Amino acid sequence: MNKIESAIINMLKQGVPLRSRDIARALNVTRKEVNYYLYTSLRTSVIQDQQYRWTIKSALQVEKQLSLFFEIPQEQSALDEILKQHQQHLRETSLEQTLRSLIDSSAE
């Protein structure tokens, strides 16, 4: 991480959402340079709100963002597994009954 990236992160760690122009003024660099880092090397560490202000991502925000890109399977409880097995059993039983009914009716 270079000097400008570190300075951006340190400013955002204060917890106050900032626009890139405000960050650029404080660091005495161009807004274009700040945006470059925000959209490239820092993109996994920062998030932009609807007012174009930047903040450090929280663990919850990171988890939400990842779940949009990847289907994160939810942990199944033992009860969920039992219910799933029961539903499968009901489907199989119903199918078996239907087949027996068809076989019996064709035999007559």
C-alpha positions in Angstrom: 0.0 0.0 0.0 1.5 3.3 -1.0 1.5 6.6 0.9 -1.7 8.0 -0.7 -3.6 4.8 -0.2 -2.6 4.7 3.5 -3.6 8.3 3.9 -7.0 7.7 2.4 -7.6 4.7 4.6 -6.5 6.6 7.7 -8.9 9.5 6.9 -11.8 7.1 6.4 -11.0 5.2 9.6 -12.2 8.3 11.5 -15.7 7.1 10.7 -16.9 10.2 8.9 -18.2 9.6 5.3 -16.2 11.8 2.9 -16.5 12.7 -0.8 -13.4 12.1 -2.9 -13.0 15.9 -3.4 -12.7 16.4 0.3 -10.2 13.6 0.7 -8.2 15.1 -2.2 -8.2 18.6 -0.7 -7.0 17.2 2.7 -4.2 15.2 1.1 -3.3 18.0 -1.4 -3.7 15.6 -4.4 -6.1 15.6 -7.3 -9.6 14.2 -7.0 -8.8 12.0 -10.1 -5.9 10.4 -8.1 -8.1 9.7 -5.1 -10.8 8.2 -7.3 -8.2 6.0 -9.0 -7.3 4.4 -5.6 -10.9 4.2 -4.4 -12.1 2.4 -7.5 -9.0 0.1 -7.9 -6.8 -1.0 -5.1 -9.1 0.1 -2.2 -12.4 -1.1 -3.8 -12.5 -4.1 -1.5 -12.0 -2.0 1.6 -14.3 1.0 1.0 -17.9 1.6 0.0 -19.7 4.5 -1.5 -23.2 5.7 -0.3 -25.9 7.4 -2.3 -24.5 10.8 -1.6 -21.1 9.8 -3.1 -19.4 9.7 0.3 -16.9 7.0 1.0 -16.5 4.9 4.2 -14.6 1.9 5.3 -16.6 -1.3 4.8 -17.8 -3.1 7.9 -17.7 -6.9 8.1 -21.5 -7.0 7.6 -21.3 -4.9 4.4 -18.6 -7.2 3.0 -20.8 -10.2 3.8 -23.8 -8.6 2.1 -21.7 -7.7 -1.0 -20.3 -11.2 -1.3 -23.7 -12.8 -1.0 -24.8 -10.8 -4.0 -22.0 -12.3 -6.1 -22.0 -15.8 -4.7 -24.8 -17.9 -3.3 -23.6 -18.5 0.3 -25.3 -21.6 1.5 -27.0 -21.2 4.9 -26.1 -23.7 7.6 -28.8 -26.3 8.0 -29.9 -27.3 11.4 -30.7 -30.9 12.3 -34.4 -30.0 12.2 -34.1 -28.7 8.6 -32.4 -32.0 7.6 -35.1 -34.1 9.2 -37.8 -32.0 7.5 -36.0 -32.4 4.1 -35.8 -36.2 4.6 -39.5 -36.4 5.6 -40.6 -34.4 2.5 -38.5 -36.8 0.3 -40.2 -39.8 2.0 -43.6 -38.3 1.3 -42.8 -37.8 -2.4 -41.5 -41.3 -2.7 -44.5 -42.8 -0.9 -46.9 -40.8 -3.1 -45.0 -41.9 -6.3 -45.1 -45.6 -5.1 -48.9 -45.4 -4.4 -49.5 -43.9 -7.8 -47.5 -46.6 -9.6 -49.3 -49.3 -7.6 -52.6 -47.8 -8.6 -51.6 -47.7 -12.3 -50.4 -51.3 -12.2 -53.6 -52.5 -10.4 -55.9 -50.7 -12.9 -54.1 -52.1 -15.9 -54.3 -55.6 -14.5 -58.0 -55.4 -14.3 
